[in-house]
Amino acid sequence: MSELRAVLESGLPDESGPGVYPSAVALVLRDGEVAGRAAVGEAVRYAGRDFSLLPLERRIPASLDTLYDIASITKMFTAVVVLGLVEEGLLDLDEPVGRWFAEYRSGVKQRTTLRMLLTHVGGYRPGRPVWREADFIAARRQLLLDAEPVREPGTAFEYSDIGYQTAGFLAELVTGQRLETLIADRILRPLGLARTGFNPSVALLPRIAAAEERDDLATGIIHGRVHDENAYGLGGVAGHAGLFATAADLARFGELLRHDGTLDGVTVLKPESVEQLRTDQLPASVPNRYRQGIGARIGDANFMAPLPGSFGHTGFTGTSLVVDQARKLTVVLLTNRVHPTRETDVNPTRHAVSAWAADL
């Protein structure tokens, strides 16, 4: 475990500069047992984007129980909810989205399926800054539904938040429940993930890792609210981002997927649904250097090269979850590499943590 700590410490600030991140937590499970865990650095360290330091008494050291904004790993939770609704017959991955949303009943959008939205081949740009374009949540949601693809759906891969934002809206439409309720009722409560959720309470601030300072938002250092601008603009809850979690909770979610949807007697998904996450969904006609499952990247060399058969996801804030069924591994890395700015690259640390796990 000391070697894992050393891997994390290599990204911390030192006399030579600010490092990759001010704090990191890693948790590696092998066959359900803790094989390595470490927490390093300060989860709250900086007063501003100029890297000015907070007084010592206001800094907060990272611990194994620190809550991190997991950013796009939220997509995996949304995917699990959507696949559950498919199992129940409320949704169909291969029916046109226009079955449910009128905004998808004309032009090229009428050929868009839910599977396309969940595998980033819907033809959209990476995102649309609706938090700037409208003042109210309902108007922002409508702008996302109205978004037009820039290419024919199903013909090219481009990672886009719009697909998962729309999938979240669709889950709400067919159930009549808010997305945070669906995730809580279908995943968090059954698995006992009491330290995972959207919009954490102010009382939890001493346990939450800080994010960046945004000049255009004029809110100072982001701390305790979602970092992603569109998720914040949608009330802190969206299909693409918004969840906060501890390493232990995220590892338990990973263990659910490693065990094909059933963990400790609790079934969240059928095995054939989990298979959709770890099976490449992209048709041969779509040029792409990645393999993409529903809700998960497969064997991505950027962060899981030492675990080539694994699947999982990263988060823009500096987080990642990797599940390797063949090696019986679940690997969690949580950092706040966006505190206080977003310029650093955490992929070398992700890769190094995966390499450490591969050598177990």
GIJOQUI-V234139 format. One record per residue. PHI is phi as a letter, one per 30 degrees, with the letter a starting at -180 (NA if undefined). PSI is psi in whole degrees, 0 to 359 (* if undefined). D_FIRST is the distance of its C-alpha to the first C-alpha in whole Angstrom. Layout:
BEGIN
PHI_PSI_D_FIRST, PHI_PSI_D_FIRST
END
This chain:
BEGIN
NA_331_0, d_327_4, d_322_5, d_318_5, e_318_6, d_322_9, e_314_10, d_319_11, d_337_12, d_341_15, c_1_17, d_159_17, d_147_21, b_192_22, d_342_25, d_345_26, l_185_26, d_352_25, i_194_22, c_325_21, a_156_20, d_341_20, a_157_17, a_148_14, b_132_12, b_143_10, b_124_10, b_124_10, c_136_12, b_117_13, h_39_17, i_353_16, c_148_13, d_119_10, c_338_8, a_142_5, a_146_6, a_148_7, b_129_11, b_156_13, i_193_16, c_121_19, d_331_20, b_116_24, b_320_25, c_151_28, c_340_32, a_175_33, d_352_33, d_8_34, i_22_30, d_137_32, d_143_29, d_154_30, e_149_31, e_322_28, d_345_29, c_352_29, d_153_25, b_118_23, d_148_19, d_147_17, b_172_15, d_341_14, c_7_17, d_138_19, c_131_21, c_147_21, d_113_24, d_0_23, h_236_27, d_353_28, d_340_25, e_328_28, e_327_30, d_322_28, d_318_29, d_318_32, d_319_33, d_318_32, d_312_34, d_317_37, d_326_36, d_321_37, d_329_40, d_317_41, e_324_40, d_356_43, i_8_45, d_336_45, b_162_44, b_125_45, d_333_42, c_8_45, d_147_48, e_141_49, d_338_48, d_345_51, e_329_52, c_326_50, c_124_50, d_332_54, d_348_52, c_26_51, c_12_55, b_164_56, i_203_55, d_338_53, d_337_50, d_346_52, c_5_51, d_129_47, c_165_45, d_322_42, e_320_40, d_317_41, d_323_40, d_354_36, b_14_36, i_34_37, b_27_40, d_354_43, i_10_44, c_157_43, d_168_41, e_328_38, a_178_39, b_126_42, d_68_42, d_341_44, d_337_42, c_335_45, d_341_48, b_157_48, c_345_48, b_153_48, e_314_45, e_320_48, d_323_49, d_318_46, e_318_45, d_321_49, d_322_48, d_320_45, d_329_47, d_349_50, e_138_47, c_137_49, d_155_47, c_356_48, a_167_48, e_126_49, e_139_46, i_4_45, c_345_45, a_151_42, c_127_39, b_118_38, e_125_35, b_132_37, d_337_36, d_323_39, d_318_39, d_330_36, d_315_38, d_320_41, d_321_39, d_317_38, d_321_42, d_318_43, e_321_41, d_320_43, d_313_46, d_343_46, c_339_45, i_17_46, b_152_43, d_152_41, d_320_37, d_327_35, d_318_37, d_315_37, d_320_33, d_314_33, d_328_35, c_340_34, b_303_30, d_307_28, d_315_31, e_326_30, c_355_27, i_33_26, d_72_25, d_345_26, c_26_24, b_137_25, l_174_29, d_157_31, h_66_32, d_151_30, d_148_32, e_330_33, d_340_32, d_358_28, e_319_28, d_348_26, c_7_23, c_133_24, d_139_23, d_161_26, c_215_27, c_171_30, c_132_33, c_118_36, d_322_39, d_343_41, c_340_40, h_42_41, c_7_38, i_198_36, d_130_32, d_124_31, a_111_30, j_359_30, b_159_32, d_140_31, d_321_31, d_128_32, d_316_36, d_321_38, d_318_36, d_318_36, d_343_40, c_17_40, j_13_39, i_358_35, b_123_35, a_163_36, d_343_35, c_340_33, a_163_31, k_339_30, d_142_28, c_146_25, a_160_22, c_165_19, d_320_16, d_319_16, d_316_20, d_324_19, d_323_17, d_322_20, d_317_22, d_321_20, d_324_20, e_315_24, d_323_25, d_328_23, c_24_25, i_33_28, j_357_29, b_128_29, b_127_26, h_41_26, i_359_30, c_121_30, c_123_32, c_322_32, b_157_33, d_154_34, e_322_33, d_336_35, d_317_34, d_327_31, e_331_32, d_331_33, d_323_30, c_9_29, c_130_32, e_125_33, c_354_36, d_128_38, d_155_41, d_336_42, d_350_44, c_110_42, d_128_40, a_138_37, c_357_34, c_166_31, c_132_31, b_118_32, c_181_32, d_112_33, i_359_30, b_145_28, d_147_27, c_124_27, h_39_25, d_115_25, d_340_24, d_330_23, b_356_20, b_24_19, e_320_21, d_352_18, b_70_19, d_336_23, c_12_24, d_171_22, b_159_24, l_203_23, a_159_24, c_168_23, b_142_24, e_329_26, d_349_24, j_30_21, c_162_20, a_152_19, b_126_19, b_131_18, b_123_19, b_102_20, d_323_22, d_320_22, c_0_18, h_42_18, c_142_15, b_125_15, b_121_14, c_132_14, b_125_14, b_124_16, b_163_18, c_65_21, d_349_22, d_8_26, c_109_26, c_0_28, b_173_29, c_19_29, d_345_29, d_160_25, c_114_24, c_358_20, e_322_21, e_323_19, d_318_16, e_314_16, d_317_17, d_323_14, d_319_11, d_322_14, d_320_14, d_316_10, d_323_11, d_335_14, d_359_12, d_*_11
END
